[in-house]
């Protein structure tokens, strides 16, 4: 396992990771939390957790880890909000069921994400780079093309091929998760 941070330059590397991923992570949070101030607080919590867990993280899994942690922290905030005392008794009773459903949905979401990550790891190296840049980091076709020294049309084509491969992989290897579910997860990652 390659450490995310080297001991000699931890702070500089952390700053680089923050600059690279904070916009995509913030976008992920704001999909669930429609309050910018709260979303910013959660963003800071996510990167604080990254710093606190830096010794246990594999460098190649940082984007997926940030994505999952931002989802989990957002879901936790929503659950806490549902339990506030201002909610009427009936709404509170309904929300208990919603919270149970949310926990089940979160577990299913994590499973789907791990399956997508498994499929991504099987992509050829160039397609994997393009997919991670555009889908996990939120880079545009032009940005990815410039970083990789290829055309934006190639980036678009690689993404199309990668998405098709991931859907096929899920269908072949994980019959319990249909390709449509994987497609919805891919759609969630990209929006």
N, C-alpha and C positions, 0 to 999 in steps of 0.2 A: 504494500500500500504506500503510495507516494503521498507524503504529507502536503496539505494545502499550503502551509506556510513554512518557509525556512526560518530558522531561529535568528539568523543574522539580519533579515530584512522583512520581518513579519508585518510591521505597520505599513510599509510601502506596498507590499503585496495585497494586504487587506484593502488599502485605498484603491488599488487597481481593480480588484474584484468589485468593490462598491461602484466605481465609475462604470464598469462594464455591465453590471446587472441591475442597478437600482431602478432604472426606468421600467424594465420588464417586470420586476418584482412588484413595483408600485402599481403597474397596470393590472397585474394579477390580483392584488389586494382590492383595488377599486372596483373590480367586477363584483365583489361580494359586499364591500363596505362603501356605501355611497356618500360618506362624509370625509372630505379631504383631510381634515385635521386628524381624525381617527386613523385614516389610512396611513398618514405620515408617521404617526406614533407606532403603528404596527410595523411599518417598514423599518423603523429604528430598532424595534424588538427583534426582527428577523436578523438584521446584521449584527446586533449584539449577540444573538445566539450563535451566529457564524463564528464570531470572534471567540466566544466561550468554548465552542466545540472544534476549534481549528485543529487540534492535535489528533482528533479521532476521524477527521474527514479525508477521504481520498480525493485528490485534486480533480479527477475526471467526473466526479459525481456532484460537484458544487452546484451547477445549474439546476439539476433535478432536486437536490436537497433544498435549495432556496425556494423553489416552486412549491414543494410539499410543505415546508415550514410556514411559508406565507399563507397557504391555504388553511393549515391547521390553526394558526394564530387568528386568522380572520373568522373561522368557524367558531373558535372558542369565544371570541368577542361577541359574536352574534348570539351564542348560547347564553352568555352572561347577560346580555341585553334583554333576552327573553325572560329571564328570571327576576328582573327588577321588580320591587314591590308595587310599583304603580300599575302593574297589570291586574286586571280584574280576575277574580277567582276562576271564572269559566275559561278565560283566555289562558290562565296559568295551567289549568288542567289540560287544555288542548296543546299547549306548548310542551308539556311533558312528553306527549306522544311525538310531537315534532322533533324534540331533542333526541328521542330514541331513534327516530327515522334519520336524523342528521348524523348520528354516530354510525348507523349502518351505511348511509350514503358515503360518509367519509372513508370508512373501511373499504367499500367497493371502489371508490375513487382512487385510493392508494393502490389497490390491486391493479386497476386499469393502468395507472401511471407506471407501475413497475413492469407491467407487460409491455407497454409502449417503449419503456427504456430498454427492456430486453431486446425488443425488435430493432430499436435504433442501434444497439451495440452490434448487431449482425450486418448492418449496412456496410458497403465498401467505404473505405476511409474518407474519400472526397465527399461522398453523399452524406456521410455522418457529420462531417465538418459543416456542410451547408445546412443540414437539418438543425443542428445545435445552434448555429449562429442565428438562423431565421426564426426557429420555433421556440427555443428555450431562452435565447437572449433578446429576441424581439428585433433583430436587425432587419433592415430593408434589403431587397434584392441587390440594390446598388451598393450598399455598404458591404454586404457579404462578398459580392463580386470583387470589389476593390481589395478587401482583406485577403482574398484567396487568389487574386490575379486571374480571374476568369470573367466571362461576360455575364451580365444580368440575365440574359436569356438562358444561359447554362444553369445558373442558380435556379431559375424558375423550373427548368426541365428536371433538374436533380430533385427538387422538392416534390414535383409531381410523381416521379418514379419512386421516391422514398415513401411517400404517403401510400401509394399503391402497394409497395412491398410490405409496409407495416400492416396494412389491412389484410393482405394475403397471409402474412406470418401469423397474425392473431387467429385467423380462421383455421389455419392448419394446425397450430400448436396449442391453442386454448379454446376449445370448442365451447366452453361455458361462457366465454365472452365473445359475443358476436361482433362481426366486423363493423356493424353500425355503431355499436358502443365505442369501439376504438376510434372510429371516425369522429364521433361526437367529442371524445376526449382530445383528439388532434385539433378539432375545430376550437375547443376551449383554449388550448394552448396557443393557438394562432391569433385569437382575437383579443 
